[in-house]
Amino acid sequence: MCAKSVKEEEYEEEVCGIKEEKEPQLLDAQAALRAAELHEVCLIATEQDRKRARSSDMWEHFSLITPDKVQCLACSAELKYHGNTSSMVRHFAAKHGPALKQSNAMGRKQALDEALVNLVVKDWQPFSIVDDCGFKALVASLDPTYALPSRRALKKMVAEKSEEEKSKAKAAVGGAEAVSLTAETWSSIQTDARVAVTCHFLDDSMKVATALLGVLPLPEAHTSSHISERLTSLVEEWGIEGKVTSVVTDAAPEMAASVRDLNLRHVLCFARSLHLVVKKSLDATAGLRELRGRARNLVALFKSSAAAQEKLRQAQAQMCRPAAPLVQEAEARWTSTFLMLQRLCQERRCLDAALAALGTDAAAPLSPQDDETAAACLRLLAPFYQAAVEMSQEKRLAGSKVIPITKMLLLHLYETNGKTTHPTAKRLGHNLVSAMQETFDTLESQTALTLSTLLDPRFKTFGFYNQAQAQTSVKRLAAQCSQLIVYTPPGTPAEERASAWAQPGRRPLRAHHFCPFFCASGIDLWKSLDRDASEAMRWSRNASVDATAEVQRYMSDPPLGRAEDPLAYWLSHQNVYPHLFRLAKHFLCTPASAVPCERVFSKCGEEVSKKRNRLSPKSVEMIMYLNKSL
C-alpha cells in the first residue's frame, strides 16, 4: 500500500473531523425519531389500557387524580394505580362491600317494582293481584328474594308513576306555542260516564307531539255545561289558557255546545263524519243491503265451524294462496264491510272449493252477480277506506289533509259514477255524493281547517275544491299574519308611548273649535289622540302590506311533493317566512279526528267494563292515564 502524503493525511483528518462532527448529529436525530415513535406507541397502548381498564365497574366508584394514583369516591382514600383495577376491587370489597350489595339489591327491587306497576297498568290488573296465591307463587319461583308490595303500597306506586308521567307531559305542553284539543265521551256498562281530553302540538323541532290531559268523570245525565267545566279545569291545570286553537269532537250536540260555551273553534271529527257518510250510503243502497246479508251468513259459517275453516285452509294451500281468514262485518265500523267484501272477492275460488268439499247448504256461496256487484262497489269504496286509514293515524299531519281529501273523494265519485254501468254501484255512488255534499258543505269555511291547508306547502290553494273560497282563506291568512307584525314607533320607546296618556303636559292638547279661549291659547284637546290614531293607521297599513307580501311570496313558491315532510319544510323556512312559521305552529297541530281520544277508551273500555268493580274511579283515572302515556 502506498504511503499517504502529509497533505492527504491532513485532508482526511479534516474530512474525518467534519464527519465526526456530523455523524453524531445524524445519529441523534434518528434516535430522537425512534424515541418519539416509541413514545407514541406507548401512549396509544397506555390509552388503550386505560380504556380497557375504565370499562370496569370500579371506575364508577374511583377517579384518576394522577397517572399513578386513584381516589375512592366513597371515602376519599387514595390508592396507587398500576394500570389495572385490582387494588380498587380489594379496597371496595373490604371497605364498602356490604353497601354495594345493598345498592344492587335496591336496584333490583326498584326494577321489579316498576315491572309490577307496568303489569297493573298495561293489563288492567286490580291492586289485589299482590294478594293472589297463584301470583305470589309465580313471583316466588321467578325471584325468591323479591318481596311483593302490599296492595296499598302498590296503589301508591301507581299514583307516583302517574304524577311522574304527568309532570313530564306538563313540561312538554308548557313549552308549546299553541295546542289543539280532542275530546271524547264514553260510558261503561255500569253507565259510568267519562270525558278524555288529548292535547296535540308541535315541539321546537317541529315534530307532532301528543299528551293525554286527563280522563275525568261526568254525571250520569251530563250536559254541555258539565263537559265545558271539565274542559276548563283541564285547560287551567295544564296552563294552556290562550293557547288552544281548536277543539275536535264528534257531532254530539252536547260536545259542540260545550266548545261554543268556551268560545273556542269547534272542528268536527272527520273520521266519524266520514264513517257516517259511508254507513248511511251503504244502508240506503238497495241491492247492496241484501248482498251484505248473504256475505255475513257465509262468513259466519266459516267462523263458527272448525271443519269449514280447515277446508278453506286446504283449498288455499292447494291454490298456492296464503291462509287468509275471512272478515266479519261489524255494525260499528263500515271499514269492516269493505274488508269483508274484499276478502270474499279475493278468496272466491277457495270458498267455492271449500263449500263443495263440505257438502253443506247452511250458507249459499256468492253468485257471479254478487261477485260483480261487490267488485263494482269496492271500486267506489276503496279511496274512502284509504282516507279513513290515513286520517286516523295519530302521528301524521292529518288536519291539513281534510279539505284536500274531501276534494279528491268528490272528484273520484264524479269520475267513477260517469264510468260505471252497474246499477247497484251507480246508486251507491249517487248516495255517497249526496251524503258528502250534505255533511261537508261548510268544510272550506272553517278557519282551523282552511288555514292549516293553506299552511301545508304540499297543498296551499290547490287543495281546495272551491277556488273562490280558497282566495277568501288567503285573505284571512294575511289578516292573521298582519296581527303578528309589530312595529316600534320611530324614535319613541313603546313604554313611553303607552304611558303618554298618564303624563299631563307632555303633549299640547286641542280644544273644540267653538271655544275661543282654547283657540286663542293654542291648546288642542284632540291632538294626542289624532296623532296616535294616525300612527296606528299607518302601522296597520304597513303591517297589512308586509303580511300580504309574505303570504304572496309563500303562495308563489312551488308546492312541496305530497310525500315530503311539510314540518321539515317549515323548520328550514322559518327565517324566510317568520310570521307564517308562527301561524304554521298554531294551525298545523290540528288533528283530523278525535280518534286519539277514542283510542283511550277503545284500549281499555272492555277491561274497565270487566274489572270496574275492582277499581275505584280515582284508580281508573290513574290507570287510564298511564295506559295511554306509557
PyMOL commands that set and color helices and strands:
alter all, ss='L'
color gray80, all
select helices_A, chain A and resi 6-54+57-60+86-123+127-131+133-142+151-174+224-237+253-261+270-284+288-304+306-318+334-346+348-358+368-391+399-419+423-439+443-445+447-454+460-463+467-482+494-498+500-502+516-521+527-556+566-572+578-587+595-614+617-629
alter helices_A, ss='H'
color red, helices_A
select strands_A, chain A and resi 62-66+69-72+78-80+179-187+193-202+208-218+244-249+266-268
alter strands_A, ss='S'
color yellow, strands_A
deselect
rebuild
show_as cartoon
